[in-house]
Amino acid sequence: MADFNAYYPKLKAHEGGYASAAYAAKIGDKGGETYLGIARNYNPDWAGWKLVDEYKKSKGEPKWNAKIPDPRIDALAKEHSKKAYWDKIKMGQVKNQSLAEYIMDFGFNSGLGTPVNAVNKILGLPATKGVMTQSTIDKINSVNNEKLFKDLQDYRVNFVSNIKTLKPDV
């Protein structure tokens, strides 16, 4: 089965460090202030925000993509990413590590319901309103994962290309 601990270093490296609310507004990111990929507007109750705010109060706002040197924040980010994302969409039940990581990354960046709906559509399963069901997990584990991965990549490219904030001139 897919392992979150094997995946997390990739997520952490990909998501980077700090991004201010002002930067998010400038690029049209509705998530607002972000740290290690955790957007404040979508995760206002994350315990790490208290530590980020304490850091800002004592040292000022971190530079773009800077890491705050506090291992407690890293631990809270890892715990939150697993519980609120990986576990919520049951990626630990997916047999293929690469596929689980791709679905997780898609959900972490586009909202959890987006890849769930995409997988159901690709696999010809009934819509589940963005909730990962056991029947969807069972189907993921029974189909050709290379084909599903490729179909999901195509879906994601189409999804991202249709986001208006990424194309402000459209």
Disulfide bonds with the S-S distance in Angstrom:
none
